[in-house]
């Protein structure tokens, strides 16, 4: 993977990837907000694609992320809490497994920060809280085999 950033004007930068380009307009949206948005989107794609491979549709998916950062430089993420809210025809245990597979195995951005950031999550499935403030296992990831997932490429 390769990304190229070029300064455009004021605090605007163009990001070019192998597939497309986009403008990063600081401070309108900071690079840290883009990073957090990408991290959340990475996991959200898993929560759509894992069930899809099982013939189940996830509806009304919303993922909120809240980060606490160091007050001094580097202002790295200390904690990250993700709240997943979605509907499906699956049972609660299956729905929880989709999120757990994402955070523990498939989402490369979450797994990039897992050794330096305390990560927790809450899952709301069909309007019911089925997991609340669960802590992610820290370390090198857990191998959960759900087969190949062809979502957003790493």
VEXVEXKOL-453172 format. One record per residue (C-alpha): residue number from 1; z, y, x negated; residue in three letters. Coordinates in Angstrom, 2 decimals, padded with zeros to 5 digits, always signed. Each point is the difference from the previous one (the first is absolute). Example, Ala and Ser with C-alpha at 12.3 -4.5 7.8 and 13.67 -1.06 7.14 Angstrom:
pos,pz,py,px,code
1,+007.80,-004.50,-012.30,ALA
2,-000.66,+003.44,-001.37,SER
! end
This chain:
pos,pz,py,px,code
1,+000.00,+000.00,+000.00,UNK
2,-000.86,+003.45,-001.25,UNK
3,+000.67,+003.42,+001.52,UNK
4,-001.16,+003.31,-001.40,UNK
5,+001.65,+003.32,+000.91,UNK
6,-001.72,+003.33,-000.57,UNK
7,+001.37,+003.48,+000.60,UNK
8,-001.98,+001.91,+002.64,UNK
9,+001.77,+003.33,+000.58,UNK
10,+003.53,+001.34,+000.38,UNK
11,+002.06,-003.16,+000.59,UNK
12,-002.82,-002.15,+001.41,UNK
13,-001.15,-003.13,-001.77,UNK
14,-002.76,-002.46,+000.77,UNK
15,+000.86,-003.68,-000.33,UNK
16,-002.97,-002.31,-000.59,UNK
17,+000.24,-003.74,+000.39,UNK
18,-002.70,-002.66,-000.28,UNK
19,-000.47,+000.24,+003.78,UNK
20,+000.48,+003.63,+001.02,UNK
21,+001.66,+003.30,-000.79,UNK
22,+002.56,+002.25,+001.66,UNK
23,+001.72,+003.33,-000.58,UNK
24,+003.68,+000.21,-000.90,UNK
25,+001.16,+003.42,+001.18,UNK
26,+003.35,+000.80,-001.65,UNK
27,+002.49,+001.20,+001.15,UNK
28,-001.36,-000.52,+003.54,UNK
29,+000.45,-003.73,-000.61,UNK
30,+001.67,-000.89,-003.28,UNK
31,-001.09,-002.87,-002.23,UNK
32,+003.34,-001.67,+000.77,UNK
33,-000.78,+000.18,+003.74,UNK
34,-003.43,-001.54,-000.70,UNK
35,+001.73,-002.74,-002.00,UNK
36,+002.48,-000.73,+002.79,UNK
37,-002.82,+000.06,+002.57,UNK
38,-002.00,-002.46,-002.08,UNK
39,+003.02,-002.24,-000.43,UNK
40,+000.63,-000.06,+003.76,UNK
41,-003.69,-000.54,+000.79,UNK
42,-000.15,-002.91,-002.45,UNK
43,+002.78,-001.78,+001.91,UNK
44,-001.36,+001.01,+003.41,UNK
45,-003.35,-001.64,-000.76,UNK
46,+001.85,-003.25,-000.76,UNK
47,+001.85,+000.18,+003.33,UNK
48,-003.36,+000.27,+001.75,UNK
49,-001.90,-002.59,-002.07,UNK
50,+002.56,-002.81,-000.37,UNK
51,+000.32,-000.47,+003.78,UNK
52,-003.76,+000.43,+000.45,UNK
53,-000.55,-003.02,-002.27,UNK
54,+002.33,-001.88,+002.37,UNK
55,-002.01,+001.11,+003.03,UNK
56,+002.62,+002.53,+001.14,UNK
57,-000.59,+003.71,+000.59,UNK
58,+002.59,+002.58,-000.99,UNK
59,+000.01,+003.08,+002.21,UNK
60,+001.64,+003.42,-000.22,UNK
61,+000.92,-000.38,-003.68,UNK
62,+001.95,+002.90,-001.45,UNK
63,+001.71,-000.07,-003.39,UNK
64,+002.40,+002.78,-000.98,UNK
65,+001.17,+000.41,-003.58,UNK
66,+002.99,+001.96,-001.22,UNK
67,+000.66,+000.53,-003.69,UNK
68,+003.01,+001.38,-001.84,UNK
69,-000.95,+001.34,-003.44,UNK
70,+001.81,+001.14,-003.12,UNK
71,+000.88,+003.68,+000.14,UNK
72,-000.88,+000.45,-003.66,UNK
73,-003.18,-000.92,-001.89,UNK
74,-001.42,-002.50,+000.17,UNK
75,+000.52,+000.14,+003.77,UNK
76,-000.69,-003.69,+000.43,UNK
77,+000.62,-001.97,+003.17,UNK
78,+003.57,-001.31,+000.13,UNK
79,-000.18,-001.53,+003.46,UNK
80,-002.79,-000.73,+002.45,UNK
81,+000.58,-001.02,+003.60,UNK
82,-002.96,-001.16,+002.09,UNK
83,+000.13,-000.33,+003.78,UNK
84,-002.71,-002.21,+001.49,UNK
85,-000.57,+000.28,+003.74,UNK
86,-002.68,-002.07,+001.74,UNK
87,-000.84,-002.22,+002.94,UNK
88,-001.51,-003.49,+000.04,UNK
89,+000.01,-003.26,+001.92,UNK
90,+001.80,-001.77,-002.87,UNK
91,+003.66,-000.95,-000.03,UNK
92,+002.42,+002.21,-001.93,UNK
93,+000.37,-002.43,-002.92,UNK
94,-003.76,-000.06,-000.57,UNK
95,-000.21,+003.80,+000.26,UNK
96,+002.78,+000.38,-002.58,UNK
97,-001.81,-002.38,-002.35,UNK
98,-003.08,+002.23,+000.04,UNK
99,+002.00,+002.98,-001.23,UNK
100,+001.94,-002.09,-002.51,UNK
101,-003.25,-001.46,-001.41,UNK
102,-001.31,+003.52,-000.48,UNK
103,+003.05,+001.46,-001.73,UNK
104,+000.86,-003.07,-002.06,UNK
105,-003.47,-001.17,-001.04,UNK
106,-003.18,+001.74,+001.10,UNK
107,+000.54,+003.76,-000.18,UNK
108,-000.73,+000.89,-003.61,UNK
109,+001.31,+003.58,+000.29,UNK
110,+003.40,-001.11,+001.32,UNK
111,+000.15,-002.66,-002.67,UNK
112,-000.84,+002.61,-002.66,UNK
113,+003.20,+001.96,+000.74,UNK
114,+002.30,-002.88,+001.06,UNK
115,+001.82,-000.28,-003.35,UNK
116,+000.96,+003.69,-000.06,UNK
117,+000.49,+000.80,+003.69,UNK
118,+002.43,-001.47,+002.53,UNK
119,-002.29,-000.96,+002.88,UNK
120,+001.13,-000.82,+003.52,UNK
121,-001.73,-000.40,+003.34,UNK
122,+000.53,-000.10,+003.73,UNK
123,-002.31,-001.85,+002.39,UNK
124,-000.44,+000.94,+003.65,UNK
125,-002.11,-002.60,+001.80,UNK
126,-000.99,+000.45,+003.63,UNK
127,+002.60,+002.78,+000.30,UNK
128,+002.90,-002.10,-001.35,UNK
129,+001.65,+000.40,-003.39,UNK
130,-000.37,-003.42,-001.61,UNK
131,+001.00,+000.91,-003.57,UNK
132,+002.06,+003.04,-000.94,UNK
133,+000.52,+001.39,-003.49,UNK
134,-001.05,-003.26,-001.66,UNK
135,-000.07,+000.27,-003.78,UNK
136,-003.03,-001.08,-001.93,UNK
137,+000.60,-002.63,-002.64,UNK
138,-000.29,+001.81,-003.34,UNK
139,-001.86,-001.51,-002.90,UNK
140,-003.38,-001.52,-000.51,UNK
141,-000.96,-000.80,+003.58,UNK
142,+000.21,-003.07,+002.14,UNK
143,-002.96,-002.32,+000.37,UNK
144,-000.69,-000.35,+003.70,UNK
145,-003.37,-001.65,+000.58,UNK
146,-001.76,+001.36,+003.08,UNK
147,-003.41,-000.63,-001.56,UNK
148,-002.45,+002.65,-001.11,UNK
149,+000.31,+003.43,+001.55,UNK
150,-003.06,+002.16,-000.31,UNK
151,+001.37,+003.42,+000.91,UNK
152,+000.06,+003.07,-002.15,UNK
153,-000.95,-001.25,-003.47,UNK
154,+002.46,+000.73,-002.77,UNK
! end
